[in-house]
Amino acid sequence: MTQLDHQHSDPADNAYQQAVTAAHEKLTDAVVDPTHVRSQVTDSWRRCLALHDNPAKVTTPVTISTESLADHRKTHPIAAVLPMLRTLLAPAHDVGLITAISNPYGHLLWVDGATKTRDRAENIGFAPGADWSEASMGTSAPGAALSTGATAQVAGAEHFSHNVHEFYCSAIPLRHPSGSVLGMLDLTGSPIAVSSLALAMLSNTAHAIEQFWATHTFPGTPYTAEPELTAATTIDVASGNTARIGELRLSNRHAEILTLLDWHRTGLNATQLAYELFGELAPDQLSARLTTVRAEISRLRKILDSSDQPVQLCSQPYRIDSSLTTDAAAAMAALHRGDLSAALRLAPAEVLPTSEAPGVVHIRRQLGITLREAVLADANADQLWCYLSRSEASNDVEAWMLALQILPPDSPRRAVVTATLQRLGS
């Protein structure tokens, strides 16, 4: 779970909100001031400024049709656990909060809870069928959670849109047993919604839902994971959040090693792995780097052996057993099969975006280029819109121009596309 920055442990604090308001006013000039604002929020603001040139223009969300909403509700696996969810979240409703559930693209499927708060939320478009992704409404807890794949809190003036500044919200992704994100669970309303109790309630509810999904068969719906992934342990390295295997969080170095070994399925010896991690090495540097590689492999092996999902890390050469795969490798395999939807779902973000290891940089570029080519060649409107929400697509003029060509004439998304192209000078 993403924790609040230590110096801003209460995002609803009046003094902090005043500082955020001052920083938010600069967004009209596309200036992000991170001095007094939580990093989770400023990261989202930067993503949103790549999609919207001015917060004042983000007023109402894009919505899907009633028929499309009904179809999403019928096919989403959350429908099977709605009674359990409402029971678990009843205490939140009792203190005036509302709950929302979205699909992976940000469309709210159900909104429930306190009547007065729900009525207020409907005035800003927080209602079933509305798109609350960052591409539609900028920074919000639902949008940030779906963009990063991590728990998010957004309080008051932290919201990108001025219209949402009176609300407070926390959201958590909901994951398929394979690790892919199926949607988002949100609490919205008063400052209570960003309290530690709200986060605990969300976390416990999401865990209960995911435990149910892990022990029940999924119907054959668009949200069903690829059959070959259901029996595999999946490591998240392209979901925008901290790399992990199930609940086990990995350091950046260990994630890099597993990503490289999964990509090179036949294995890498110590020297090859050192070059993949550190690049070209002078002879006098190689010995020290080999020592580092062997030490990291030893630490990683101990961590994997003691985890709830033990993974065998083999030697001579270093390699992983066939039951483990990364979301990045799974996405590339989906692209090779021609399954663009699965690729977008499996790898919703760049591969280990902060890694500078040459081998990982190569993987990140290779997957990014292959995904982009597939989108430009074969994407339908929904697939293209999903791709455009990614950070690497924010300045991709060709992709945004394609959206103008394939979006229906009456699509409300065209306004976002037009504004983005104007920002890009096209």
Secondary structure, DSSP 4 states (H G I P E B T S, - for coil): -PPPPGGGS-TT-HHHHHHHHHHHHGGGGT----SSS-HHHHHHHHHHHTT-S-GGG--S--B--HHHHHHHHHH-GGGGGHHHHHHHTHHHHHTT-EEEEE-TTSBEEEEEE-HHHHHHHHTTT-STTBB-SHHHH-S-HHHHHHHHSS-EEEEGGGSSSGGGTT-EEEEEEEE-TTS-EEEEEEEEESGGGGSHHHHHHHHHHHHHHHHHHHTSPPPSSTTPPPHHHHTSEEEESSSSS--EETTEE--HHHHHHHHHHHHSTT-B-HHHHHHHHH-S--HHHHHHHHHHHHHHHHHHHHHHHTSSS---EETTTBEE-TTEEEHHHHHHHHHHHT-HHHHHHH--S-SSTT---HHHHHHHHHHHHHHHHHHHHH--HHHHHHHHTSGGGTT-HHHHHHHHHHS-TT-THHHHHHHHHHHTT-
